[in-house]
């Protein structure tokens, strides 16, 4: 049933919270054995602020998704009982409801700040002028009032992304806001500004608020009510928030299920060993992700056996980059990093130069995202992977024989409580289990130095305690531990010394951004940026596509010449044009060579190479083919350097009536391009840290690359799933939408299109006139 | 209670659209990573340029992968076309011609899936779809787009056949294996292909 824009517009003006009523409500996901929710009874009055707690698997997210209207009942998954919002069936989606999930990357849909704020409101069919007035207002409310509306959303920090998502929710003017661990994936510094923005919004709009969190410190004092959900058992506690501070029984019970009740720190045993041998020394070491990337400040440090070091510091200081460098995964930008002879055993003291098999047995690195390091299809294989690849120094000899590997695997399964899951696919484990497994897979090869990036980030108290216990055991057995962390309690538990990293001041001319393809690069203010994207696309198509019909140099030269003349309109100098188009020119040259070699021969033979020969005829054909390839390719540079894909998409949907669900879906996916490129690069490093890359045969190499591609697809699909939920919660695809950026087509646009058509005709005409026209389809 | 309309098998839900889009974008990333190494690989074929057709299956895989994962009419065409659009937006050596190629290749896979009425997603169908997307692509390049118009006739036929074989292996076999591996990770949970790893390679479903 599609909701009508009228219903939304009417309800929007009411400006008050919505009441929720669940009576014996339940939900059973497809292909799960037990229902996610069962027998839920609760009434939440309009405007109440509720903190919703429960162990993992209690159905908190399912309840939020049901209220947000993103669960869809079908023959495989069913709802039972009643769930009502303001006396209406929640599944009918009569009212706009805001939903925020924990992954900041997928709470944003559009590539520009202003467009993203408008997205939900547009889907609800709210009038464009109303939305336009609301955008600056809601951005100010969430503390992002200083941002330019064209600012790239990709450049915001995690905390800013969440606040932007909140602004988009506020623009929908919802009577109910649902937050699913909104602060779990953002830096501590971003938590309070986000929380304050949420509370302020709830207070001004009067919206009902439900927050799911497992770190309660930030929220406990600011909510009206605490509900505790039990797996399959509905609400087990309905509390006054003060109970989280005063009621010891409740505090103990919640802490036991992994919830961080305010002021709670799990108790660990003391490490109690003295420092051992020096294993790794850094002198004036600077780390960076590449030659053009920012560098960290110079660092001096020594790592000793049985000692822990934590790396602290603000965002952007390069803590993770330093950790990757210490782990032998990135090449030091300057300074030295030396391992002790005990560790290198005569194999060179620079770990970056080691083969992966040598590295895993000496320095292990645990990445922040466990899934980046999973390389097999079962927990057992995962644990056996590194020890099977561990090599003795300077040889291809295995460090562990197969029996030793088996013993280690069994021992680790036991120690981590994963024995029952030995045959499960690593990707199907719970968050805490994945975290423990990712640490265990690295420990499996008995590295002397263990490096961890934000190991406790987003973890519940139980996983935290298990991790701390494992690391304390490792310290006692002589391992050196380095952790990048914001978690002071964790540092204390490991009795760690601290290294404070501040942002390097001397970074002139260097960038933070990782290099890679970018679709929505800033465009500048050239004349062509003001032209309708469809007019430009049509002009380039009309000028270039006729060239497909002929292979000749004359028509190609007309188009290449016209492109060069038009460069100033796109604000391009010849140098910048060449920088953008050199791969296209090289490809043209390669095409020319191919034809010269295997094209039809005629005229004098110039070179003979067995069955292939180069003749006058094939050289001429090659040159024409190469010019044609360049003429097809280079005019697109004018289009790309002056067109934002979002504007092109908007014009396609509004003016050519291409279905908007597909256009906006494609644009939302394209926003993730930069992120996926970054993820692909991270995967290369994460997999080397697991021992992938110590490969001898080409087949092993190909298999390793295919594994990496598969790992990328898994991450892409996970993001896509969360992004789809965000878009559905923002009312995407439910009815007629409005557009804040309306596409226009002026006389100037028509002129550009006409010039394109004339150029295409002129090119073909010139070839006919010169007598070089050479039809392809003969 | 259940007032949400039951979507039919042919309708695209939001999650289908978003997943298909992200698959195409991830394919764009793979093209990008591949391009970096492709120059070196294709240099190996400088002595025999038509040999590069054996590698072109890499540009064909989004069509079959998208269809095997989404299992909706048009998925092959949509994923291949969007991957081509992303190539074009990043700057393609084929200019806007890459969009035409994308449509032709996508249609190659789509005709196989429609021939099985969007009911079969097993190994033989995947192999056929991979092969056909290559044959369509190869014919498009050799006879319609004229990228190798100056080849001798024998070389053109070799080009078409080599592209088909490349499609069979990379776009057919590898994507079928990838779909099963992805299903095992639980990453396809929200999609019709969620239990692809439990289906028989030759089976009816």
Contacts between the chains, C-beta under 8 A, distances in Angstrom:
chain1	res1	chain2	res2	distance
A	1	B	3	5.8
A	1	B	4	7.2
A	1	B	5	6.3
A	30	B	194	7.6
A	31	B	194	7.0
A	31	B	195	7.2
A	72	B	4	5.1
A	72	B	7	7.5
A	72	B	13	7.3
A	73	B	1	7.8
A	73	B	2	4.4
A	73	B	4	5.5
A	73	B	6	8.0
A	74	B	6	5.4
A	74	B	7	7.1
A	75	B	6	7.1
A	78	B	2	7.3
A	79	B	1	5.6
A	79	B	2	6.3
A	80	B	1	7.6
A	81	B	1	7.7
A	82	B	1	7.0
A	89	B	1	7.0
A	89	B	3	6.0
A	91	B	1	7.2
A	91	B	2	6.9
A	91	B	3	5.5
A	91	B	4	5.3
A	92	B	3	5.1
A	377	B	181	7.4
A	377	B	184	6.1
A	425	B	184	5.0
A	425	B	185	5.8
A	425	B	186	7.1
A	427	B	184	7.7
A	427	B	185	3.5
A	427	B	186	5.8
A	427	B	187	6.8
A	428	B	185	6.8
A	428	B	186	4.6
A	516	B	32	7.2
A	517	B	28	7.7
A	517	B	29	8.0
A	517	B	32	5.3
A	517	B	90	4.9
A	519	B	86	7.3
A	519	B	89	5.4
A	519	B	90	7.0
A	537	B	96	7.9
A	540	B	95	7.9
A	540	B	96	6.2
A	541	B	96	5.4
A	544	B	95	5.5
A	544	B	96	6.0
A	544	B	97	7.7
A	545	B	96	6.5
A	545	B	97	7.2
A	545	B	100	7.8
A	548	B	97	6.5
A	548	B	100	8.0
A	548	B	144	7.8
A	548	B	145	5.7
A	548	B	146	6.1
A	549	B	146	7.9
A	551	B	146	6.1
A	551	B	149	5.5
A	551	B	150	6.6
A	580	B	91	6.6
A	581	B	91	7.4
A	583	B	35	8.0
A	583	B	91	7.0
A	583	B	93	6.7
A	584	B	91	6.6
A	584	B	92	7.8
A	584	B	93	5.0
A	584	B	95	8.0
A	586	B	39	8.0
A	587	B	93	3.4
A	588	B	93	7.2
A	590	B	42	7.0
A	591	B	147	7.2
A	593	B	46	6.9
A	593	B	49	7.0
A	594	B	49	3.3
A	594	B	50	7.6
A	594	B	52	7.9
A	594	B	148	7.4
A	595	B	49	8.0
A	595	B	148	7.4
A	595	B	150	4.5
A	595	B	151	7.2
A	597	B	48	7.9
A	597	B	49	5.9
A	598	B	48	7.6
A	598	B	49	5.8
A	598	B	50	6.0
A	598	B	151	5.7
A	598	B	152	6.8
A	598	B	155	5.2
A	599	B	150	3.9
A	599	B	151	6.2
A	599	B	152	7.3
A	600	B	150	6.2
A	600	B	151	7.6
A	600	B	152	5.5
A	609	B	47	7.7
A	612	B	48	7.4
A	618	B	150	7.2
A	621	B	150	4.0
A	622	B	150	7.3
A	624	B	150	7.9
A	625	B	147	8.0
A	625	B	149	7.6
A	625	B	150	5.9
A	629	B	93	6.8
A	629	B	94	7.6
A	629	B	147	7.6
A	632	B	94	6.4
A	632	B	95	3.7
A	632	B	96	7.4
A	632	B	97	5.4
A	633	B	91	7.9
A	633	B	92	6.8
A	633	B	93	5.4
A	633	B	94	6.6
A	633	B	95	4.2
A	634	B	95	7.7
A	635	B	95	7.0
A	636	B	88	6.6
A	636	B	91	6.8
A	636	B	92	7.2
A	636	B	95	5.1
A	636	B	96	6.3
A	637	B	91	6.8
A	640	B	89	6.4
A	640	B	91	6.2
A	645	B	89	5.9
A	661	B	12	7.4
A	661	B	14	7.3
A	661	B	17	5.7
A	662	B	17	6.1
A	662	B	78	7.0
A	665	B	14	7.5
A	665	B	17	3.8
A	665	B	18	5.3
A	665	B	20	7.5
A	665	B	21	4.6
A	666	B	21	4.8
A	666	B	24	7.5
A	666	B	82	5.4
A	666	B	85	7.5
A	668	B	18	6.4
A	668	B	21	6.6
A	669	B	18	6.6
A	669	B	21	3.1
A	669	B	22	4.5
A	669	B	24	6.6
A	669	B	25	4.5
A	669	B	82	7.6
A	670	B	21	7.5
A	670	B	25	5.7
A	670	B	86	6.6
A	670	B	89	7.9
A	672	B	22	6.2
A	672	B	25	5.8
A	673	B	25	5.3
A	673	B	28	6.4
A	673	B	29	6.7
A	673	B	86	7.2
A	676	B	25	6.4
A	676	B	26	5.6
A	676	B	29	4.7
A	677	B	29	5.4
A	677	B	32	6.8
A	680	B	29	5.6
A	680	B	33	6.0
A	706	B	174	7.1
A	709	B	30	5.8
A	709	B	178	7.8
A	710	B	178	5.9
A	710	B	181	5.6
A	710	B	182	7.1
A	712	B	26	5.9
A	712	B	29	6.7
A	712	B	30	7.2
A	713	B	23	7.4
A	713	B	26	5.8
A	713	B	178	6.7
A	713	B	182	6.1
A	713	B	187	7.7
A	714	B	182	6.5
A	714	B	185	5.3
A	714	B	187	4.9
A	716	B	22	5.0
A	716	B	23	6.8
A	716	B	25	7.2
A	716	B	26	4.0
A	717	B	19	6.4
A	717	B	22	7.0
A	717	B	23	7.7
A	717	B	182	6.6
A	717	B	187	4.1
A	717	B	188	6.8
A	718	B	187	6.0
A	719	B	22	6.5
A	720	B	15	7.7
A	720	B	18	5.1
A	720	B	19	4.4
A	720	B	21	7.4
A	720	B	22	3.7
A	720	B	23	7.6
A	721	B	15	6.8
A	721	B	18	8.0
A	721	B	19	7.2
A	721	B	187	7.8
A	721	B	189	7.3
A	721	B	190	5.5
A	723	B	18	5.4
A	723	B	22	7.2
A	724	B	14	5.3
A	724	B	15	4.0
A	724	B	17	7.8
A	724	B	18	4.0
A	724	B	19	6.9
A	724	B	190	7.3
A	725	B	15	8.0
A	727	B	14	5.8
A	727	B	18	6.4
A	728	B	14	4.9
A	728	B	15	7.7
A	732	B	14	5.9
A	733	B	14	5.1
A	733	B	17	7.8
A	776	B	145	8.0
A	776	B	146	3.5
A	776	B	149	4.8
A	777	B	143	7.2
A	777	B	144	7.7
A	777	B	146	7.7
